[in-house]
């Protein structure tokens, strides 16, 4: 339902630095039509990169990023697009969602002209961000989405079609898909909490604002359906600027500490499904998805499984394959996953997610106990401290493909190992600093706070160990 707010006369002046930042938000509102035009350019580029490579033959071994459309699209999507979309979340919040995301654009337009039905309760289930992320991640590994264009069309194109259908069915001029069902919505939500930019809401200014004589109430078009009046976190805001300057400047773009949302806002309401996404999704399933293809444990498991099947007269199962849209099947490239491979792949990812998730969960439980009696709310709040490490891990996993593609084209980057080490160490230290800051809200005792900090060390160490194996051992 459209939120009705007062009109927007010129807000009162702010301090110069604050006013410059707020002016950027106002500029976004003034240039909304240009932003919409840019969105359609991105949609066109997106459709081209998703569809055209499927119509072309697979690249030859001698082809390069600069002379083969399929390799170029692969590099753009997985080498540049997705890694740096994640970076943008940490720098400028969910501006990608508000300005550039093709699915957001298409679902909003579809909602404008669709059936405008009420949103079903099952769509608003809080577990969808984790479930959608988990299924998409595992399915992408099963079909080798990073290597072949057909799975890209199936997964990304299928997601886009689903976004359009959601828009046609539910809401009016809204982004129901983005708010509840998008597979990366949950990831974007948690990473945006680290952004130093956000739209701040001044409650006193909001409540004291009087509509000037002759002014009419104007609707705020908030496509992701954020409750603007009570908005404290930037996790759901798409940074579009449509609410900039409302109620005499009660809503303004502002700077904040990157720690503020996690330390002072995330603990106000426990988010169990966000904890599941961070602990078992980003630090479990995502890491396992990057590890399995390089792991010698996978090779050993396959050898032992094959030997077991042969010894029991079931060797025929070793030859069972499935279509490419279920398991990777490109015999012309000598790239085929058998049913055994697929089973082990899923088992490896699930096993790692459960094992590392249990280690991290135990650390969070101990941190909660260190600052008082066990509290589920504190448990979930401490989980928020791990967002920097979780986010950097996913970025490094995706950017590993960037490094591989460039290396195949003869571009050497000897500094990559150092950069990875710095990012991993820095994100772990940031996570521990956030944990230290959170502990101050629950205990004044330095000893208890140090115990809580020590309890978080295994959570960071187990995840760092996984990345160490991938980048420096295997």
C-alpha positions as CSV (number, residue, x, y, z in Angstrom):
1,X,0.0,0.0,0.0
2,X,1.3,3.5,-0.9
3,X,2.6,5.4,2.1
4,X,1.2,8.9,2.2
5,X,3.6,11.6,3.5
6,X,3.6,15.3,3.6
7,X,4.9,17.4,0.7
8,X,8.5,18.5,0.5
9,X,9.2,22.2,0.9
10,X,12.9,23.2,1.1
11,X,14.3,21.5,4.2
12,X,16.1,23.6,6.8
13,X,19.9,24.1,6.3
14,X,22.3,21.6,7.7
15,X,26.0,21.8,8.6
16,X,28.0,22.2,5.3
17,X,29.3,18.6,5.2
18,X,26.0,17.1,6.1
19,X,24.2,19.3,3.7
20,X,26.5,18.1,0.8
21,X,25.7,14.5,1.5
22,X,22.0,15.2,1.9
23,X,22.1,17.1,-1.4
24,X,23.2,13.9,-3.2
25,X,20.0,12.2,-2.0
26,X,17.9,15.2,-3.3
27,X,19.7,14.9,-6.6
28,X,18.7,11.3,-6.9
29,X,15.1,12.4,-6.6
30,X,15.4,15.2,-9.1
31,X,17.0,13.0,-11.7
32,X,14.7,10.0,-11.3
33,X,13.8,9.9,-15.0
34,X,17.5,9.7,-16.0
35,X,18.0,6.9,-13.5
36,X,15.1,5.0,-15.0
37,X,16.7,5.5,-18.4
38,X,19.9,4.0,-17.1
39,X,18.0,1.1,-15.6
40,X,16.7,0.2,-19.1
41,X,20.2,0.4,-20.5
42,X,21.3,-2.1,-17.9
43,X,18.4,-4.4,-18.7
44,X,19.4,-4.4,-22.4
45,X,23.0,-5.2,-21.5
46,X,21.9,-7.9,-19.1
47,X,19.6,-9.6,-21.7
48,X,22.3,-9.4,-24.3
49,X,25.0,-11.0,-22.1
50,X,22.6,-13.8,-20.9
51,X,21.0,-14.7,-24.2
52,X,23.6,-14.2,-26.9
53,X,26.3,-16.6,-25.6
54,X,23.8,-19.5,-25.6
55,X,23.3,-19.0,-29.4
56,X,27.1,-19.3,-30.0
57,X,29.3,-22.3,-30.1
58,X,31.3,-23.0,-27.0
59,X,34.7,-21.3,-27.0
60,X,37.8,-23.1,-28.3
61,X,40.8,-23.6,-26.1
62,X,42.7,-20.9,-28.0
63,X,40.0,-18.2,-27.5
64,X,40.3,-15.3,-25.1
65,X,38.1,-12.9,-23.2
66,X,38.8,-10.2,-25.8
67,X,37.9,-12.2,-28.9
68,X,35.1,-14.6,-27.8
69,X,31.7,-13.4,-26.8
70,X,31.0,-16.3,-24.5
71,X,34.2,-15.8,-22.5
72,X,33.6,-12.1,-22.4
73,X,30.1,-12.5,-21.0
74,X,31.5,-15.0,-18.5
75,X,34.2,-12.6,-17.4
76,X,31.7,-9.7,-17.1
77,X,29.1,-11.6,-15.1
78,X,31.3,-13.6,-12.7
79,X,34.6,-11.7,-12.9
80,X,33.3,-8.2,-12.6
81,X,29.6,-7.9,-12.2
82,X,28.8,-10.0,-9.2
83,X,32.0,-9.5,-7.1
84,X,31.8,-5.7,-7.4
85,X,28.0,-5.6,-6.8
86,X,28.9,-7.1,-3.4
87,X,31.6,-4.4,-2.9
88,X,29.0,-1.7,-3.7
89,X,26.7,-3.0,-0.9
90,X,29.4,-2.3,1.6
91,X,30.3,1.1,0.1
92,X,26.9,2.7,-0.8
93,X,24.3,0.3,0.5
94,X,21.7,-1.2,-1.8
95,X,22.1,1.4,-4.5
96,X,22.6,-1.4,-7.0
97,X,19.1,-2.6,-6.2
98,X,17.6,0.9,-6.5
99,X,19.5,2.1,-9.6
100,X,20.8,-0.7,-11.7
101,X,19.4,-4.2,-11.0
102,X,17.5,-5.5,-14.1
103,X,15.3,-7.8,-12.1
104,X,14.2,-4.9,-9.8
105,X,13.4,-2.7,-12.8
106,X,11.4,-5.5,-14.6
107,X,9.5,-6.6,-11.5
108,X,8.5,-3.0,-10.6
109,X,7.3,-2.3,-14.1
110,X,5.4,-5.6,-14.2
111,X,3.8,-4.7,-10.9
112,X,2.7,-1.4,-12.4
113,X,0.6,-3.1,-15.0
114,X,-0.1,-6.5,-13.4
115,X,-3.0,-7.9,-11.4
116,X,-2.1,-6.0,-8.2
117,X,-3.2,-8.8,-5.9
118,X,-2.4,-8.8,-2.2
119,X,0.9,-10.5,-1.2
120,X,0.3,-14.1,0.1
121,X,1.6,-14.9,3.5
122,X,3.8,-17.7,2.2
123,X,5.6,-15.2,0.0
124,X,6.5,-13.1,3.1
125,X,8.1,-16.1,4.9
126,X,11.3,-14.9,6.5
127,X,13.2,-18.0,5.5
128,X,13.1,-17.4,1.7
129,X,16.4,-15.4,1.5
130,X,18.3,-18.3,3.0
131,X,16.5,-21.1,1.1
132,X,16.7,-19.3,-2.2
133,X,20.4,-18.5,-1.7
134,X,21.2,-22.1,-0.7
135,X,19.3,-23.7,-3.6
136,X,20.7,-21.3,-6.2
137,X,24.2,-21.7,-5.0
138,X,24.2,-25.5,-5.0
139,X,22.3,-25.8,-8.3
140,X,24.8,-23.4,-9.9
141,X,27.6,-25.8,-8.8
142,X,25.8,-28.8,-10.1
143,X,25.4,-27.2,-13.6
144,X,28.7,-25.4,-13.7
145,X,27.1,-22.0,-14.0
146,X,30.5,-20.2,-13.9
147,X,31.8,-22.1,-16.9
148,X,28.9,-22.5,-19.4
149,X,26.3,-20.1,-20.9
150,X,23.3,-22.4,-20.8
151,X,23.1,-22.7,-17.0
152,X,23.5,-18.9,-16.8
153,X,20.4,-18.5,-19.0
154,X,18.6,-21.1,-17.0
155,X,19.4,-19.7,-13.5
156,X,19.7,-16.0,-14.1
157,X,17.1,-15.9,-16.9
158,X,14.8,-18.1,-14.8
159,X,15.2,-15.8,-11.8
160,X,14.3,-12.8,-14.0
161,X,11.2,-14.5,-15.4
162,X,10.2,-15.3,-11.8
163,X,10.7,-11.7,-10.9
164,X,8.4,-10.6,-13.7
165,X,5.7,-13.1,-12.8
166,X,5.9,-11.9,-9.1
167,X,5.4,-8.4,-10.3
168,X,2.5,-9.3,-12.5
169,X,0.8,-11.1,-9.7
170,X,1.4,-9.0,-6.5
171,X,1.6,-5.5,-5.4
172,X,1.1,-2.2,-7.2
173,X,4.2,-0.5,-8.5
174,X,6.2,-2.5,-5.9
175,X,9.2,-4.9,-5.8
176,X,7.7,-7.9,-4.1
177,X,10.3,-10.1,-5.6
178,X,13.1,-8.0,-4.3
179,X,11.7,-7.7,-0.8
180,X,10.9,-11.4,-0.2
181,X,12.0,-13.8,-2.9
182,X,15.2,-12.7,-4.6
183,X,18.0,-15.3,-4.1
184,X,20.6,-12.6,-3.2
185,X,18.2,-10.4,-1.2
186,X,19.4,-11.8,2.1
187,X,23.1,-11.4,1.2
188,X,22.5,-7.8,0.1
189,X,20.6,-7.1,3.3
190,X,23.4,-8.1,5.6
191,X,26.2,-6.5,3.6
192,X,24.3,-3.2,3.3
193,X,24.5,-2.9,7.1
194,X,28.2,-2.0,6.8
195,X,27.7,0.9,4.4
196,X,28.7,4.3,5.6
197,X,25.8,5.9,3.6
198,X,22.2,5.5,4.5
199,X,18.9,7.5,4.5
200,X,18.5,8.6,8.1
201,X,15.1,9.4,9.6
202,X,14.8,12.2,12.2
203,X,11.9,11.1,14.4
204,X,11.6,14.5,16.1
205,X,11.5,16.3,12.8
206,X,9.0,13.8,11.4
207,X,6.6,14.1,14.4
208,X,6.9,17.9,14.7
209,X,6.4,18.7,11.0
210,X,3.4,20.7,10.0
211,X,2.1,20.7,6.5
212,X,2.4,24.3,5.1
213,X,-0.9,26.0,4.1
214,X,-1.9,25.1,0.6
215,X,0.4,22.1,0.4
216,X,-1.1,18.7,-0.4
217,X,0.0,15.3,0.9
218,X,2.2,13.5,-1.6
219,X,2.7,9.7,-1.8
220,X,6.2,8.2,-1.2
221,X,6.9,5.7,-3.9
222,X,8.9,3.1,-1.9
223,X,9.1,0.1,-4.2
224,X,10.7,-2.3,-1.7
225,X,8.0,-1.4,0.8
226,X,10.2,-0.1,3.6
227,X,8.4,1.4,6.7
228,X,10.2,4.7,6.3
229,X,8.9,6.4,9.4
230,X,10.5,3.7,11.7
231,X,13.5,2.9,9.5
232,X,16.6,2.6,11.5
233,X,18.7,0.1,9.4
234,X,19.7,0.4,5.8
235,X,19.4,-3.3,5.1
236,X,16.1,-3.1,3.2
237,X,16.4,0.4,1.7
238,X,17.2,0.5,-2.0
239,X,18.8,3.9,-1.8
240,X,16.7,5.2,-4.6
241,X,16.2,8.7,-3.1
242,X,12.4,8.8,-3.5
243,X,11.9,9.7,0.1
244,X,14.8,12.3,0.3
245,X,13.7,15.5,2.0
246,X,10.2,14.4,3.1
247,X,8.5,16.1,6.0
248,X,10.8,19.1,5.9
249,X,14.0,17.1,5.7
250,X,13.1,14.3,8.2
251,X,14.5,11.8,5.8
252,X,18.0,12.7,4.5
253,X,20.9,10.9,3.0
254,X,23.6,10.9,5.7
255,X,27.0,9.4,6.7
256,X,27.4,7.0,9.6
257,X,29.9,4.7,11.1
258,X,30.1,1.4,9.2
259,X,29.8,-0.2,12.7
260,X,26.7,1.6,13.7
261,X,24.0,-0.6,12.2
262,X,25.4,-3.8,13.4
263,X,26.3,-2.6,16.9
264,X,23.4,-0.4,17.7
265,X,20.5,-1.4,15.4
266,X,20.8,-5.1,14.7
267,X,20.4,-6.1,18.3
268,X,17.0,-4.3,18.6
269,X,15.2,-7.2,17.0
270,X,16.4,-10.8,16.7
271,X,16.7,-12.0,13.2
272,X,17.1,-15.9,13.4
273,X,16.9,-16.4,9.6
274,X,19.7,-13.8,9.1
275,X,21.8,-15.7,11.5
276,X,21.1,-18.9,9.5
277,X,22.1,-17.1,6.3
278,X,25.3,-15.7,7.8
279,X,26.4,-18.9,9.7
280,X,25.2,-21.7,7.4
281,X,24.8,-19.8,4.2
282,X,27.7,-17.3,3.6
283,X,30.1,-19.1,6.0
284,X,29.0,-22.6,5.1
285,X,27.3,-23.3,1.8
286,X,29.0,-20.5,-0.1
287,X,32.5,-21.5,1.2
288,X,31.8,-25.2,0.5
289,X,30.7,-24.3,-3.1
290,X,34.1,-22.7,-3.7
291,X,36.1,-25.5,-2.0
292,X,34.7,-28.7,-3.5
293,X,36.3,-28.6,-6.9
294,X,39.8,-28.1,-5.5
295,X,39.5,-30.4,-2.5
296,X,41.7,-33.5,-2.4
297,X,39.1,-34.9,0.1
298,X,36.6,-34.9,-2.8
299,X,39.0,-37.0,-4.9
300,X,39.6,-39.4,-2.1
301,X,35.8,-39.7,-1.4
302,X,35.2,-40.4,-5.1
303,X,37.9,-43.1,-5.2
304,X,36.6,-44.9,-2.1
305,X,32.9,-44.6,-3.3
306,X,33.8,-46.0,-6.7
307,X,35.7,-48.9,-5.1
308,X,32.8,-49.6,-2.9
309,X,30.4,-49.7,-5.9
310,X,32.7,-51.9,-7.9
311,X,33.3,-54.3,-5.0
312,X,29.5,-54.7,-4.6
313,X,28.8,-55.2,-8.3
314,X,27.3,-51.8,-8.8
315,X,29.9,-50.4,-11.1
316,X,27.2,-49.5,-13.7
317,X,26.2,-46.6,-11.4
318,X,29.6,-45.0,-12.1
319,X,28.4,-44.3,-15.7
320,X,25.1,-42.8,-14.9
321,X,24.8,-39.2,-16.1
322,X,22.0,-36.7,-16.2
323,X,21.0,-33.8,-18.6
324,X,23.1,-30.6,-18.5
325,X,20.3,-28.8,-16.7
326,X,20.6,-31.2,-13.8
327,X,24.3,-32.1,-13.8
328,X,27.1,-30.8,-15.9
329,X,27.1,-32.8,-19.1
330,X,29.5,-31.5,-21.9
331,X,31.2,-34.7,-23.3
332,X,32.6,-32.7,-26.2
333,X,34.6,-30.7,-23.6
334,X,35.4,-33.8,-21.5
335,X,33.4,-32.2,-18.7
336,X,30.8,-34.6,-17.3
337,X,29.6,-35.0,-13.8
338,X,28.2,-38.5,-13.1
339,X,25.4,-39.2,-10.6
340,X,28.2,-40.2,-8.1
341,X,29.9,-36.8,-8.7
342,X,26.7,-34.9,-8.1
343,X,25.9,-36.8,-4.9
344,X,29.4,-36.2,-3.5
345,X,29.3,-32.5,-4.6
346,X,26.0,-32.0,-2.7
347,X,27.3,-34.0,0.3
348,X,30.6,-32.0,0.4
349,X,28.8,-28.6,0.4
350,X,26.2,-29.7,2.9
351,X,28.8,-31.4,5.1
352,X,31.1,-28.4,5.2
353,X,28.1,-26.1,5.9
354,X,26.9,-28.2,8.8
355,X,30.4,-28.7,10.3
356,X,31.5,-25.1,10.0
357,X,28.1,-23.9,11.0
358,X,28.2,-25.9,14.2
359,X,31.6,-24.5,15.0
360,X,30.5,-21.0,14.5
361,X,27.2,-21.5,16.3
362,X,29.1,-22.9,19.3
363,X,31.3,-19.9,19.3
364,X,28.3,-17.6,19.2
365,X,26.6,-19.5,22.1
366,X,29.8,-19.2,24.2
367,X,30.0,-15.5,23.5
368,X,26.4,-15.1,24.6
369,X,27.1,-17.1,27.8
370,X,30.2,-15.0,28.5
371,X,28.2,-11.8,28.9
372,X,25.4,-13.3,31.0
373,X,22.9,-16.1,31.0
374,X,22.4,-17.5,27.5
375,X,20.2,-15.3,25.4
376,X,18.9,-16.1,21.9
377,X,18.8,-12.3,21.2
378,X,22.4,-11.9,22.2
379,X,23.3,-15.0,20.1
380,X,21.8,-13.5,17.0
381,X,23.4,-10.1,17.7
382,X,26.8,-11.6,18.0
383,X,26.2,-13.4,14.7
384,X,25.9,-10.0,13.0
385,X,29.5,-9.3,14.0
386,X,30.7,-12.0,11.5
387,X,29.2,-10.1,8.5
388,X,32.6,-8.6,7.4
389,X,34.3,-12.0,7.3
390,X,31.4,-13.7,5.6
391,X,31.1,-10.9,2.9
392,X,34.8,-10.8,2.2
393,X,34.9,-14.6,1.8
394,X,32.1,-14.6,-0.8
395,X,33.9,-11.7,-2.7
396,X,37.2,-13.6,-2.7
397,X,35.5,-16.8,-3.9
398,X,33.8,-15.0,-6.8
399,X,36.9,-12.9,-7.7
400,X,38.9,-16.1,-7.9
401,X,37.3,-16.7,-11.2
402,X,38.4,-13.2,-12.3
403,X,42.0,-14.2,-11.4
404,X,41.7,-17.5,-13.2
405,X,40.3,-16.0,-16.4
406,X,42.9,-13.3,-16.5
407,X,45.7,-15.8,-15.8
408,X,44.5,-17.9,-18.7
409,X,44.9,-14.9,-20.9
410,X,48.5,-14.4,-19.7
411,X,47.9,-11.6,-17.2
412,X,50.0,-12.3,-14.2
413,X,48.9,-10.9,-10.8
414,X,51.6,-11.9,-8.2
415,X,50.1,-9.5,-5.6
416,X,46.8,-11.4,-5.4
417,X,47.9,-13.7,-2.6
418,X,49.0,-10.7,-0.5
419,X,45.7,-8.9,-1.2
420,X,43.7,-12.0,-0.2
421,X,45.6,-12.4,3.0
422,X,45.1,-8.7,3.9
423,X,41.4,-8.8,3.2
424,X,40.8,-12.0,5.1
425,X,42.9,-10.8,8.1
426,X,41.3,-7.4,8.0
427,X,37.7,-8.7,7.9
428,X,38.4,-11.2,10.7
429,X,39.8,-8.3,12.9
430,X,36.8,-6.2,12.0
431,X,34.5,-9.0,13.0
432,X,36.2,-9.3,16.3
433,X,36.1,-5.6,16.8
434,X,32.4,-5.6,16.2
435,X,32.0,-8.5,18.7
436,X,34.0,-6.4,21.3
437,X,31.7,-3.4,20.7
438,X,28.5,-5.6,20.9
439,X,29.8,-7.1,24.2
440,X,29.9,-3.6,25.7
441,X,26.1,-3.5,25.4
442,X,25.6,-6.6,27.6
443,X,28.4,-6.4,30.2
444,X,30.5,-3.7,31.8
445,X,33.0,-6.3,33.0
446,X,36.3,-6.3,30.9
447,X,36.9,-9.9,31.9
448,X,33.5,-11.0,30.6
449,X,33.9,-9.0,27.4
450,X,37.3,-10.6,26.8
451,X,35.8,-14.0,27.3
452,X,33.1,-13.1,24.7
453,X,35.8,-12.0,22.3
454,X,37.8,-15.2,22.8
455,X,34.7,-17.2,22.2
456,X,34.4,-15.6,18.7
457,X,37.9,-16.5,17.7
458,X,37.1,-20.1,16.7
459,X,34.2,-18.9,14.5
460,X,36.7,-16.7,12.6
461,X,39.5,-19.3,12.6
462,X,37.5,-22.1,11.1
463,X,36.4,-20.0,8.2
464,X,39.9,-18.5,7.7
465,X,41.3,-22.1,7.7
466,X,38.9,-23.0,4.8
467,X,40.1,-20.1,2.7
468,X,43.7,-20.8,3.6
469,X,43.3,-24.4,2.3
470,X,41.8,-23.1,-1.0
471,X,44.2,-20.3,-1.8
472,X,47.5,-21.5,-0.3
473,X,47.4,-25.3,0.2
474,X,45.2,-26.9,-2.5
